[in-house]
Structure formats: structure tokens, C-alpha cells
């Protein structure tokens, strides 16, 4: 295997993560794929010699590409950012920031679309993917303090987003699980929005039929699934034989249909979710 083939193989290992970053940044499956492909073209052109942290380097490249794509959408200039850091909030521990990001699921994209490109990048990379502020600052061409403030500003707007009502969410999620348990593809289609998006650690599915097809496979786990709350979001938690949670599905629900599903299967992230079981 020559150097280019080795680099291509390593890039493919990181592709699911990079697609996740790009999708959260852009809110579009097709644009996310375009961003990742552009990243590969740059990597293929420049090579990866001397790069110690390949994952971090690739995330930086994708972040810069997405930032340019977001800026191209805008017709007005970004507001200047005060270089002074904001006072620290003692309640805003890193694990709390991760919980916030997960608890809103992909509904977060609706809020992110209202942010300036730099705010969106700072929040997504730091709160969802734990990229340090000094690296984010390098992408933005700003100081770490300014990058921190951008993320803080975005975080306040996320926290101020309307909280979905619990019972309508629960009814839709229960209907989804019942259809998944029965392998009822047509019934699944009735609770999925035509443009539903499913995001997991290794893939992104777009469209009701694709997600429904994946959900019938999920149905095998549904018998061992219980409902819980993550923040104010209804989640379906799959448990193993030892009664340990190994997968959490977060749902974005509106008008009686599922707009998005976010599958969390990383043990560290699951442990940080502070799941609250819902009474039967």
C-alpha cells in the first residue's frame, strides 16, 4: 500500500465522524457530503505528512470548509466580537454543555440556522465534538477568548429555544416503537416526516423510507427499550441483558411526526445524559 492509499484508508476511517461534524454545521445531508468530499480533495492534494493527530486535522479542514459554505449563504457581514472573555458561569460545566447538546437532539439545527456562521462553528465543534477553543480560534482567525464567547452566545440561544411538550412527543415515540416492534413499514411511514433524518455514529439516513427500513432492524431491540427523558426530550433507551443502557435514540417531534432521530451509542456520552425514566 503506497502513501496515498494509506491516507485514503485512514480518511475513510474518519468519514462518519467528519460527516457528523459537517451535517451539524450545515444542516443538509447533501452539503455535508460535499464538504467531506472537498476535504478529501484537499487532503489528497496536500498529503498528511507530519500530521500527528489526523482526526483533529481533518476536523479542522472540514470546519473551515463548512464555515466558508455558511458564510456564502449570508448576505450580511458578521458582527464584531468583543475580545474579552465573558464571566465564567459556575453552572456551565463541560459535562453540562454536552448534556445540553444531546438533550435538544437534531432540533438544534433549527436554532443553529439563526446563528452567525462563527457562532455556529464554535458551538458545534466545542459543545458537540469537544474541540478545544484554541483550535477553534485557529479556524476562525480569532483569539481563544473570542471563540469561547461565540460558543457561549450560541449556547444562550439554544437554552432559550422553546421546550417541546412531553406528552405529544411521547405518543409519537410510542407509536414509532410499536410499529418498529411489529416490523410495520407502512405504519412507520405515517409517523415519520418525509424528510426525516437519522444520525448515528457511523451513518446518516435521509428520507422516511430509508429511516423506516433502518427502524425495522431497530425493532429487534425495541422489546428491550424503555422511554426516558433527556432534558425535555423523550428518548428510547435500549438495554442489554445486564440492564445496562447501550443505545439512546433521541427524537425531534413536531406536528405529530418525527423530524429527526439522533442515535447515541458511545458509553461516555450515554453516561453523561442523566437519563430520567418515564413512568409506564
Helices and strands as residue ranges (DSSP letters): H 3-26, H 29-46, H 54-73, H 94-103, G 105-107, H 108-112, H 117-123, I 124-128, H 133-140, H 144-159, H 166-181, H 185-191, E 192-199, E 204-206, H 208-222, E 225-230, E 233-239, E 245-254, E 257-264, H 267-272, E 276-277
